[in-house]
Amino acid sequence: MRDLTEVKEKTEYVLTKQQGLILGDATAISTRVHAVSPKKPGAIVAQAQDAGQVFYTRSNPNEIIHIDCFHQVGKVDHKELSNYLLARLENIIQDYSLPHDFMDFIDIQTGTGGGRLTGSLEFGKKETLKIAHQNHVHLALYLLPQNYQVLVPLIWYLEEGILEQGMELRKIYNMKIMPLAKNSQTQEGEDSSLEDYTSSTDSKLKERSDSNREASSLSSDKLNDVQQIAESEGKASQAQQTMEELAKGASKQNFLNSASRRKLLTYLKKIA
């Protein structure tokens, strides 16, 4: 694949400055939330909010690349497009020596649904979200600046994949960059469908803090203890007997006569 050093340097400069640019014929790229005016469909606005902070509640800005590729109003099949991209991303990973899990950190949304590119693609089904994406395909990905040159072939394949579905691209003529806000909260007058991005998803782009990892580890330890206690109480047969006792109205005192049951109850309360 041809040398993209110059393009990479320009892209890195623009994105690290938290600006934005147009690549391909119909694709806006930045680290911001995007908006389009019905009065000026060829003009894209890079909003004052950081895409990673708004979409994925990340603590640091400028970590998530936001790509919107505009097309005629219609429904691009997100599963078909995802398969198209995945087949070609294998070559991109090889050509640019990217991490093998690069594709796991790309999310997609179209007018038919979305989710993690390598996931089940059974997310993004909320009607308002699908309607909002009937004129463009949304991608979000985590990418280090030293790998920004891969954005060019990625966007090439994205636009080709949309064309393969018989959809026309809608050329972008201008991209306006708004001054950055002090926080990532959605401001009055912005697209209310942004809240849909925070719904259930299989995305790997959401930040996982050290405290979350610690809590997860503690929960795992507690669950192991619960399992051991349950096994000491007679496994499934004892569990069934316990359920029957409770169903018959066994007194709390009788139920807690067993020390292991009291310990089990304590752990369950901590986990809940």
N, C-alpha and C positions, 0 to 999 in steps of 0.2 A: 504493500500500500504506500502511496506517495508520502513524502515528508511533509508533516503538518506542523513543523516547529514554529513557523511564523504565526499560524492561526492559533496554536497553543499559547504562545506568549501573549497575544492580544486578548484571548479569552481569559487567561489567568489574570491579566492586569485588570480587565473590566470586572470580573466576578469578585476578585479579592478587594476591589474598591466598592463592592456591593452595588454595582451598577447593573446594566443589562445590555443585551445585544440581540440582533436578529440573525439567525443562521438558516441556511436553506432558503426556500421560497416563502414559507408560511409559519416559521417557528420562532417563538419568543423564548429567550433563556435568561434566567437571572437567579438570584437567591431570594427573591421577593415574592410576595403574593401578587398575582396579575389581575387586571380588570380590563374590560373592553367597553367602549361607549357605543350604544346602538346608533348614535348619530355619526360616528366615525369608526366603522367596522375594521378599517385597515390600520387603526392606531391602538397600540397596547399601552397600558399604564402599569409600570412597576410600582406597586403601592408602597406605603410607608412601613409596612410590616414584613418581617422576615418569615419566609416560607417554612423553615424548619421549626420556628417557634410557634407559629400559628397552627400548622398541620400536625406537628408531632410533639408539641410542648417541650422542645429542646431548650436547655438553659443558655446555650451559646448560639449567637447568630452566625450566618454565613457558612453553615455546614451542609445544607441540603440544596442541591441544584434543582430548580423548578423549570420544567419544559412544557410549553403549551404549543401544540401544532394545530393550526386552524384549518377547517375544511367547510364545505357546504353543509347546511343544516341537514342532519340525518344521523342515523345510528351506525357507528363503526363497531363491528363485532370485536369486543375486547379480547375474547379468547383466541379468535383467529389471528388478530394482530399480535398478541403475545407470542403465539407459536411462531409466527413469521419472524419476530425479533429474536426470540431465543435461538432459532436455527442459525441466525447470522451473528449473534453475539459470541458464539463459540469461536468464530474466526477473529473477532475483535480482541477477545481475551488472549488468543495466541499471538496476534500481530503486535500487541502492545504490552505483553507480559503482565497482564492484570491478575489480581488474586482470583483463584478458581471460583470463589463465592461472590464475585462481583454482581452477578445477575440476581442474587438473593436480596440485594439492597436497591432494587428498583421497583417502584410502585406504578401502577397504571390505572387510569379511570377514563371511560368513554361513556357514550350515551346508553350503553347496555350493561355496564357494571365495571368491576375492577378488583383490585387487590394486589398482593405481591406478585411480581411477574412469574416467579417460580412456585407460587402457591396454588391454592384451589381455584382462585379467581371467582369465588362465590360471594364477594363482598361488594360494597358500593352500589347496593341495590335500592337505596332510598330514592323515591321518585323524584324529589327535588334535585338530588345530586345528578341523576341521569339526565334530567331535562337540561340542567346547567351545562352539561357536556355534550350536547347534541351539535355543537359547532366547533368543538376542538377535542383533541386527545391530550390528556394530562399525564405527564411522567414526573416522578420525583425520585431522586437518587442521591446516595452518598458517594462522593467522589473527591479524592485528594487532588489538590492543584497540580501536582506533577503528572496527573493522568488526564488533564483537561482536553488533550488532543483527541481523545476517543469520542468527544461530543460530536465532532464533525461526521464520522461514519455512522454514529448512532442516530443522529438526526436524519441523515441521508436514508437509512433503512426505515426510520419511522415514517417519513414522507412517502417512500416507495410502498410501504405496507398499507398505508391509507389509500393510495392510488390503486393498489391491487384490488381493493374492495369496491372499485368503481366510484369512489368519492373524489370530487374536485377539491384542490387546495384553495384556500383563500389567502392571497398574498398580503403580507404585513408591510406597511410603508413607513411606519414610524413607531418608536417606543419612547414614551415619556417616563422619566425617572423622578419619582417624588422624593422629597427629603425624608430621611429616616425618622421614624417616631422613637420616642424614648422607651416605649414598651411595645409588646406585640399584640395588644388588645385590638380587636376589630373596631374601627371607628364608624361613626354614623355615616350612612350613605354607601357603605361598602356592601359587597355581595353577601347576603345573609346565608347563602348556602355553604359558606366556609365552615359553619358549625358542623355540617355533615361529615367533614373529614375526620372529626374526632370520634366518630362512632366506631363500633367494633370492627377490627381489621386484623389481618395476619401480617401486617407490615413489620419489618425489622428496623425501620428508621426511627422508631420511638426511642428516646433516650432511656437507658437503664442505669440508674444511679448506683453507687456503692451501697447505699442504705437499702435499696431494693434488693440487691444481690444478697446482702447480709440477712435481710428478712426472709428471703426465699430459702436460704441455707438453714436458718433457724426453724422455719416451718417444716422443712424436709426432715430435720432431726426429730422434731416433735412427732411427726407422722410415723417415723420409724418406731419411736417409743410406744405410740398408740397401738401400732401393729403388734408389738411384742406383748403388751398388756392384754390385748384382745385374744392373742393366741394362748396366753396363760389362763384365760377365762374359758377356754374350751372351744375356741374358733367359732365356726358357723353355728354349731349346735347350741352353744351357750348364748350366742347372740340371739338366736331364735327364741330361746327360753326367756331371755331378758325382755325381749319385745312382748312376749305373751304375758309376762308378769306385769309389765307396765300397762298393757291393754286391759288387764283385769283390775287395775287400780291398786297395784302394790304400793305400800306406803313408802315415802321417801326414805324413812329411817331404815326399813328392811332392805331397800335397794342399795343403800350406801353402807350396809354392814361389811361388805367386802372392801378391804384396803385397796386392792387393785382397781376396783370399780371407781373408788373415790379418786385415785390417781388418774384414771382414764378421763373422768369427768373434768378434772382440773386442766388436763392437757387440751381437751376439746374446747373448753372455754377460752383458752389462750389462743387457739388457732382460729376460732370463729371470728 
